[in-house]
Every structure is written in C-alpha cells, then in structure tokens.
Amino acid sequence: MLNYFVIFDYNFKELSMNSRQMRRQVIKIAMSIKEMTKMDIAKALDWSYPTTLKKIKNPSTLSVDDAEKLCDLIDLDIVKFIKPF
C-alpha cells in the first residue's frame, strides 16, 4: 500500500486545495506510480471510460465499494483515502 502522506513532503492545506482536489491529486499520483492510465482503471474495474473520468474528477462521489476497488487497484489505503484531509 502506498502511504500518500509519505509521498508528499508538503502540507496540502498550505496549497489551498479542497478535499476533492486533494483526493484527485492522490489518485493521479498513485496512478502515475503504478503506471496506469484512466483507460487501464476503466478496464480493470469494469467501468465505462466516461464513468471513470467522472469518478476520478470528483472522487467524493465514489461509493464506498467503488472507492475500495479503486484504492485496492492503485494501492492506496482506503481508510486514509476516505478520511477528510
């Protein structure tokens, strides 16, 4: 599991990002580390590509089940992901 608090050396709150933006950044960085594209995510999770784009753009709308599947796929800790920043 990637611990995204270790990945980043800076405080998100100092960057004036809201929780949705922070989660989106965490997803993008984890995808980059895993060398996965949005299409890879869509295929692996059996989501349509437009649905995948929507879920990554606004991760706060993910169901718990979808968030868990996504976190498992890109090696994020689900508890830390859903916990408010």
MIZA-932186 format. One line per 2 residues: number of its first residue (from 1); for each residue z, y, x of N, C-alpha, C, O. Coordinates in Angstrom, 3 decimals, padded with zeros to 6 digits. Layout:
NUM> Z Y X Z Y X Z Y X Z Y X ~ ...;
END
This chain:
1> 000.000 -001.201 000.825 000.000 000.000 000.000 000.000 001.255 000.862 000.747 001.365 001.834 ~ -000.829 002.167 000.494 -000.825 003.448 001.187 000.303 004.298 000.638 000.501 004.380 -000.574;
3> 001.014 004.910 001.510 002.039 005.845 001.071 001.472 007.230 001.302 001.458 007.732 002.426 ~ 001.001 007.848 000.216 000.297 009.107 000.388 001.207 010.232 000.832 000.718 011.283 001.247;
5> 002.511 010.045 000.760 003.402 011.068 001.286 003.371 011.042 002.817 003.646 012.052 003.465 ~ 003.041 009.898 003.382 002.930 009.780 004.833 001.570 010.296 005.298 001.460 010.863 006.385;
7> 000.533 010.100 004.477 -000.815 010.513 004.834 -000.882 012.024 005.034 -001.553 012.505 005.947 ~ -000.198 012.757 004.195 -000.288 014.210 004.227 000.857 014.802 005.028 002.011 014.399 004.882;
9> 000.530 015.740 005.855 001.516 016.393 006.702 001.954 017.727 006.122 002.712 018.459 006.758 ~ 001.496 018.046 004.946 001.801 019.343 004.355 002.359 019.156 002.952 002.260 018.076 002.371;
11> 002.932 020.193 002.430 003.549 020.158 001.113 002.531 020.615 000.077 002.037 021.741 000.147 ~ 002.212 019.744 -000.891 001.242 020.085 -001.916 001.623 021.358 -002.677 000.758 022.165 -003.017;
13> 002.896 021.532 -002.936 003.321 022.685 -003.723 002.952 023.998 -003.036 002.702 025.002 -003.703 ~ 002.920 023.990 -001.726 002.523 025.185 -000.994 001.037 025.477 -001.164 000.592 026.593 -000.895;
15> 000.274 024.497 -001.604 -001.159 024.681 -001.790 -001.495 025.160 -003.201 -002.668 025.326 -003.535 ~ -000.492 025.379 -004.015 -000.672 025.840 -005.390 -001.566 024.909 -006.205 -002.443 025.366 -006.937;
17> -001.347 023.636 -006.077 -002.100 022.653 -006.846 -001.216 022.139 -007.967 -000.011 021.965 -007.783 ~ -001.808 021.896 -009.124 -001.034 021.296 -010.196 -001.051 019.770 -010.037 -001.743 019.242 -009.165;
19> -000.301 019.077 -010.867 -000.169 017.618 -010.736 -001.505 016.910 -010.851 -001.767 015.956 -010.118 ~ -002.355 017.365 -011.763 -003.662 016.728 -011.942 -004.495 016.867 -010.669 -005.121 015.907 -010.221;
21> -004.498 018.056 -010.097 -005.265 018.289 -008.876 -004.718 017.452 -007.721 -005.484 016.915 -006.921 ~ -003.398 017.344 -007.637 -002.792 016.554 -006.567 -003.155 015.085 -006.708 -003.514 014.431 -005.730;
23> -003.059 014.566 -007.935 -003.407 013.161 -008.155 -004.878 012.925 -007.835 -005.227 011.916 -007.222 ~ -005.730 013.838 -008.242 -007.168 013.715 -007.968 -007.409 013.666 -006.455 -008.208 012.860 -005.978;
25> -006.723 014.523 -005.709 -006.865 014.532 -004.257 -006.365 013.225 -003.641 -006.991 012.687 -002.728 ~ -005.250 012.720 -004.137 -004.702 011.456 -003.639 -005.706 010.330 -003.883 -005.932 009.497 -003.005;
27> -006.305 010.304 -005.070 -007.309 009.281 -005.385 -008.486 009.393 -004.423 -008.923 008.393 -003.853 ~ -008.996 010.602 -004.243 -010.158 010.799 -003.368 -009.865 010.395 -001.925 -010.706 009.782 -001.267;
29> -008.692 010.731 -001.439 -008.333 010.367 -000.063 -008.175 008.858 000.068 -008.640 008.268 001.043 ~ -007.526 008.232 -000.901 -007.358 006.777 -000.862 -008.712 006.080 -000.941 -008.938 005.086 -000.251;
31> -009.614 006.594 -001.776 -010.962 006.033 -001.866 -011.679 006.164 -000.522 -012.372 005.245 -000.086 ~ -011.508 007.295 000.118 -012.138 007.532 001.409 -011.604 006.563 002.468 -012.368 006.006 003.256;
33> -010.304 006.375 002.472 -009.689 005.448 003.428 -010.194 004.024 003.193 -010.446 003.279 004.140 ~ -010.336 003.660 001.924 -010.829 002.318 001.573 -012.355 002.232 001.634 -012.935 001.165 001.436;
35> -013.005 003.386 001.916 -014.467 003.472 001.965 -015.098 003.003 000.660 -016.053 002.225 000.658 ~ -014.548 003.488 -000.447 -015.044 003.149 -001.771 -015.662 004.379 -002.421 -015.168 005.497 -002.272;
37> -016.740 004.149 -003.136 -017.366 005.221 -003.890 -016.892 005.142 -005.347 -016.242 004.178 -005.751 ~ -017.224 006.154 -006.107 -016.891 006.137 -007.535 -017.614 004.984 -008.230 -017.076 004.377 -009.155;
39> -018.820 004.690 -007.786 -019.559 003.559 -008.352 -018.850 002.240 -008.033 -018.797 001.347 -008.879 ~ -018.307 002.112 -006.824 -017.535 000.911 -006.469 -016.335 000.752 -007.390 -016.029 -000.351 -007.843;
41> -015.656 001.867 -007.662 -014.497 001.848 -008.571 -014.935 001.391 -009.956 -014.305 000.529 -010.568 ~ -016.031 001.984 -010.443 -016.538 001.642 -011.784 -016.846 000.150 -011.892 -016.469 -000.499 -012.867;
43> -017.526 -000.382 -010.894 -017.884 -001.808 -010.928 -016.652 -002.697 -010.834 -016.529 -003.674 -011.574 ~ -015.748 -002.364 -009.933 -014.555 -003.200 -009.726 -013.642 -003.217 -010.943 -013.011 -004.232 -011.236;
45> -013.570 -002.094 -011.650 -012.667 -002.010 -012.802 -013.385 -002.223 -014.129 -012.775 -002.139 -015.195 ~ -014.675 -002.498 -014.055 -015.495 -002.734 -015.248 -015.458 -001.526 -016.200 -015.364 -001.668 -017.419;
47> -015.534 -000.343 -015.597 -015.633 000.906 -016.355 -017.053 001.404 -016.220 -017.718 001.120 -015.223 ~ -017.530 002.144 -017.210 -018.833 002.781 -017.044 -018.679 003.890 -016.004 -017.576 004.378 -015.758;
49> -019.797 004.278 -015.403 -019.732 005.330 -014.397 -019.236 006.653 -014.992 -018.387 007.303 -014.383 ~ -019.743 007.077 -016.173 -019.227 008.326 -016.753 -017.726 008.264 -017.057 -017.016 009.254 -016.884;
51> -017.249 007.115 -017.505 -015.818 006.953 -017.774 -015.025 007.068 -016.472 -013.964 007.691 -016.440 ~ -015.537 006.474 -015.415 -014.876 006.552 -014.115 -014.787 007.996 -013.640 -013.741 008.433 -013.160;
53> -015.885 008.736 -013.774 -015.877 010.149 -013.382 -014.829 010.929 -014.163 -014.103 011.747 -013.599 ~ -014.757 010.668 -015.466 -013.793 011.366 -016.316 -012.357 011.024 -015.917 -011.499 011.905 -015.865;
55> -012.102 009.763 -015.639 -010.744 009.332 -015.292 -010.305 009.856 -013.930 -009.136 010.189 -013.735 ~ -011.242 009.929 -012.991 -010.892 010.458 -011.679 -010.738 011.980 -011.734 -009.879 012.548 -011.060;
57> -011.568 012.625 -012.530 -011.482 014.083 -012.651 -010.169 014.519 -013.300 -009.603 015.550 -012.938 ~ -009.692 013.734 -014.254 -008.460 014.076 -014.949 -007.541 012.853 -015.000 -007.394 012.232 -016.053;
59> -006.924 012.506 -013.869 -006.112 011.289 -013.806 -004.883 011.299 -014.713 -004.297 010.245 -014.963 ~ -004.488 012.454 -015.202 -003.325 012.493 -016.096 -003.644 011.851 -017.444 -002.730 011.567 -018.218;
61> -004.928 011.616 -017.741 -005.301 010.964 -018.997 -005.393 009.446 -018.867 -005.662 008.759 -019.852 ~ -005.174 008.916 -017.665 -005.212 007.467 -017.472 -004.088 006.791 -018.245 -002.954 007.270 -018.257;
63> -004.411 005.682 -018.885 -003.351 004.875 -019.472 -002.562 004.251 -018.325 -003.038 004.209 -017.191 ~ -001.381 003.778 -018.614 -000.573 003.137 -017.574 -001.316 001.932 -017.014 -001.307 001.697 -015.806;
65> -001.954 001.177 -017.888 -002.702 -000.006 -017.461 -003.856 000.380 -016.528 -004.048 -000.237 -015.480 ~ -004.616 001.401 -016.917 -005.722 001.860 -016.081 -005.230 002.438 -014.754 -005.836 002.207 -013.707;
67> -004.139 003.183 -014.802 -003.568 003.748 -013.572 -003.128 002.628 -012.636 -003.333 002.702 -011.425 ~ -002.527 001.601 -013.203 -002.075 000.463 -012.390 -003.258 -000.256 -011.754 -003.206 -000.616 -010.578;
69> -004.322 -000.468 -012.520 -005.514 -001.130 -011.983 -006.139 -000.300 -010.865 -006.511 -000.831 -009.818 ~ -006.249 001.001 -011.096 -006.833 001.881 -010.088 -005.977 001.901 -008.821 -006.498 001.801 -007.711;
71> -004.684 002.027 -008.994 -003.780 002.059 -007.833 -003.825 000.753 -007.049 -003.820 000.766 -005.818 ~ -003.868 -000.368 -007.752 -003.981 -001.661 -007.070 -005.276 -001.731 -006.260 -005.288 -002.221 -005.130;
73> -006.351 -001.242 -006.845 -007.650 -001.306 -006.189 -007.704 -000.447 -004.922 -008.277 -000.862 -003.914 ~ -007.115 000.732 -004.971 -007.200 001.639 -003.816 -005.896 001.693 -003.017 -005.696 002.588 -002.196;
75> -005.022 000.729 -003.267 -003.780 000.559 -002.505 -002.831 001.757 -002.573 -002.319 002.214 -001.551 ~ -002.607 002.252 -003.770 -001.608 003.297 -003.968 -000.414 002.709 -004.690 -000.567 001.788 -005.493;
77> 000.753 003.219 -004.422 001.974 002.804 -005.107 001.976 003.462 -006.487 002.026 004.688 -006.588 ~ 001.923 002.661 -007.540 001.822 003.176 -008.909 003.009 004.053 -009.279 002.839 005.057 -009.970;
79> 004.190 003.697 -008.838 005.388 004.475 -009.190 005.284 005.881 -008.598 005.573 006.869 -009.273 ~ 004.878 005.963 -007.361 004.729 007.271 -006.728 003.554 008.047 -007.306 003.573 009.277 -007.346;
81> 002.528 007.321 -007.754 001.353 007.987 -008.325 001.677 008.638 -009.665 001.270 009.772 -009.919 ~ 002.407 007.928 -010.522 002.675 008.495 -011.854 003.875 009.437 -011.870 004.037 010.227 -012.800;
83> 004.698 009.352 -010.857 005.843 010.267 -010.762 005.327 011.693 -010.590 004.439 011.932 -009.771 ~ 005.867 012.636 -011.347 005.408 014.027 -011.197 005.635 014.542 -009.785 006.640 014.230 -009.145;
85> 004.701 015.320 -009.323 004.802 015.909 -007.974 005.752 017.056 -008.005 005.984 017.693 -006.978;
END
